[in-house]
């Protein structure tokens, strides 16, 4: 119960409780988000639904990589051919670090969804027009 209360208030687990957390993960009581040093723990969707607060689960879970890409693409399509500098894209996803944002944009560029026009301070990210041949 102490561990569940701790998770309800925050998303970290002290090292001395990690072995107990593993058992709760196996039982489906808690979930992990991320990997490695950035792993976060949260109560499961089922737990929040039973409490009548499924929206809290969604907020605490956050957005995944594909949802981040979809938001960026939606913004870039909205601004059109003028594109957006990376500083503007940071406003779209304020919880994401600049380096993570760059990795997302590089992935989207390799997928053919966006392109980079210009260099350095004048660089602007633009959505690729999917209707063009």
C-alpha positions in Angstrom: 0.0 0.0 0.0 2.9 2.3 0.7 4.2 1.8 -2.8 0.8 2.5 -4.4 0.4 5.7 -2.4 3.9 6.8 -3.4 3.1 6.1 -7.1 -0.2 8.0 -6.7 1.7 11.1 -5.6 4.7 10.8 -7.9 6.2 8.6 -10.6 9.4 7.5 -9.0 10.2 4.5 -6.8 13.1 4.4 -4.3 15.6 1.7 -5.0 14.7 -0.2 -1.9 11.2 -0.8 -3.2 12.0 -1.8 -6.8 11.8 -5.5 -6.2 8.3 -5.1 -4.9 7.4 -2.9 -7.9 8.5 -5.7 -10.3 5.9 -8.0 -8.7 3.2 -5.3 -9.0 4.1 -4.8 -12.7 3.7 -8.6 -13.3 0.3 -8.4 -11.6 -0.8 -5.4 -13.8 -1.2 -3.0 -10.9 1.4 -0.6 -12.1 3.0 0.2 -15.4 6.3 1.5 -16.7 6.8 4.3 -19.1 10.2 4.5 -20.9 13.3 2.5 -20.5 16.7 2.7 -18.7 17.4 5.6 -16.4 14.3 7.5 -17.6 11.9 4.8 -16.6 8.8 6.2 -14.9 6.2 4.2 -12.9 2.5 4.9 -12.7 -0.6 3.2 -11.6 -2.3 1.1 -14.3 -5.2 2.3 -16.5 -7.4 -0.3 -14.7 -6.6 1.2 -11.3 -7.5 4.8 -12.4 -10.7 3.6 -14.2 -11.7 1.8 -10.9 -11.2 5.1 -9.1 -13.4 6.9 -11.7 -10.5 9.0 -13.0 -9.4 7.6 -16.4 -8.4 11.1 -17.6 -5.7 11.3 -14.9 -4.1 8.1 -16.3 -4.0 9.5 -19.8 -2.4 12.8 -18.5 0.2 11.1 -16.4 1.0 8.5 -19.1 1.8 11.3 -21.5 2.0 11.2 -25.3 4.0 8.5 -27.1 6.5 9.1 -29.9 3.9 8.7 -32.7 1.5 11.2 -31.1 4.4 13.7 -30.8 5.1 13.2 -34.5 1.4 13.6 -35.3 1.2 16.9 -33.4 4.3 18.3 -35.1 3.0 17.3 -38.5 -0.4 18.9 -37.8 1.3 22.1 -36.8 3.5 22.1 -39.8 0.6 21.5 -42.2 -1.3 24.3 -40.5 1.5 26.9 -41.1 1.8 25.8 -44.7 4.7 26.5 -47.0 6.3 29.2 -44.7 7.3 26.4 -42.3 8.4 26.7 -38.7 11.7 27.3 -36.9 12.6 24.8 -34.2 11.9 27.3 -31.5 8.3 27.4 -32.7 8.1 23.6 -32.7 9.3 23.6 -29.1 6.2 25.6 -28.2 4.1 22.7 -29.7 5.8 20.2 -27.5 7.1 22.1 -24.4 7.7 19.0 -22.4 10.1 17.5 -24.9 13.7 18.5 -24.9 15.3 20.2 -27.9 17.5 17.2 -28.6 14.5 14.8 -28.5 12.6 17.2 -30.8 15.5 17.2 -33.3 15.5 13.3 -33.2 11.7 13.3 -33.9 12.1 15.7 -36.8 15.0 13.7 -38.2 12.9 10.6 -38.1 10.0 12.4 -39.8 12.5 13.6 -42.5 13.7 10.1 -43.1 10.1 9.0 -43.4 9.5 11.7 -46.0 6.9 13.6 -44.0 8.9 16.8 -43.5 11.8 18.6 -45.0 14.3 21.2 -43.7 14.7 24.4 -45.7 17.5 26.8 -44.9 20.4 26.6 -42.5 21.2 27.6 -38.9 19.1 30.4 -37.6 17.1 30.6 -40.8 16.2 26.9 -41.0 12.5 26.1 -41.2 10.8 22.8 -41.0 8.1 22.3 -43.6 5.5 19.5 -44.1 6.0 17.6 -47.4 2.9 17.9 -49.5 1.6 14.3 -49.8 -0.6 15.2 -52.8 2.3 16.3 -55.0 3.6 13.7 -57.4 
